[in-house]
Amino acid sequence: MKKWAISAIVYLLVVIGAYSVYDAYFNQEADHGETNTHEASTSAEEHGHGHEEDEVQAGEVKTTFVYNEGKITIVLNDENGNPVDDLKVNHEKLLHLIVVDEHLEQYLHLHPEKVGEGRFELSQELKDGAYKAFIDINPEKLNYHVTPVAFTVGKQQDSHSHNNLNADQSFVKTIDGKTAEMEVSSFEAQKPVTLTFKVDESSLEPYLGAAGHVVILNETADQYLHVHPLNENEPVFETQFDQPGMYKIWAEFKQDGKVRVFSYVIEVK
């Protein structure tokens, strides 16, 4: 009997020990599973929050440009028709407006004033003719790409499908006794290009928070570049021409209290 009793006790202890090991193992796995579930839930919440931000930032800005009897009105709306009022200040201004005539001879760099939510106005007389306007803004949360807005002042006139620009033989230009010489590092498309301007820096003043501004249009005025200098003190600019062709460059510098615009035509190959 003693041997059977001892064997029974040993057997019972083995069973109890095995059950304890089994229970500890599966409880640990269950705890581990709960942790994974919590982490997955947290990740899903974070992903959901990120998706919500993407939704806020999605969409485009729609612009309305009107010229009427010497007054320019610009209205900015989102895709739902709500005014776009959240703009970043870009070189001291919320909105830069570039206006050129169809021959790329007249050039204006304007700054309409904000008069309401998503609404800007400016008084500016323009001669009769065909023009293109470029509304340059930097919205906080919406996508925006500058595209030309064609408009006509006065009677509709015959317009040319494109200009016949000729590349300048010299990149030295003089206005009011002030000279600006442009050096171009490369004339190849799809490669970085450095535009360096030699000007009288003793009289050079900051203009809209920079040493100068450069605006570039292709011959058909449908490719737009607005380039700022690499630093605030030197008139050195970097850009890139995506396509070969003729381009007109307007370089703006403020000297002795006056802003002068020097224009150049180059051929990119």
ABEGO torsion letter per residue (X at the ends): XAAAAAAAAAAAAAAAAAAAAAAAAAAAAAAAAAAAAAAAAAAAAAAAAAAAAAAAABEBBBBBBBBBGGBBBBBBBBAAGBBBABBBBBGGBABBBBBBBAAGABBBBBBBBBABBGBBBBBBBBBBEBBBBBBBBBBAABBBBBBBBBBBBEBBBBBBABBBBBBBABABBBBGGBBBBBBBABABBGBBBBBBBBBBAAABBBBGGBAEBBBBBBAAGABBBBBBBABAABBBBBBBBABBEBBBBBBBBBBGGBBBBBBBBBBBX
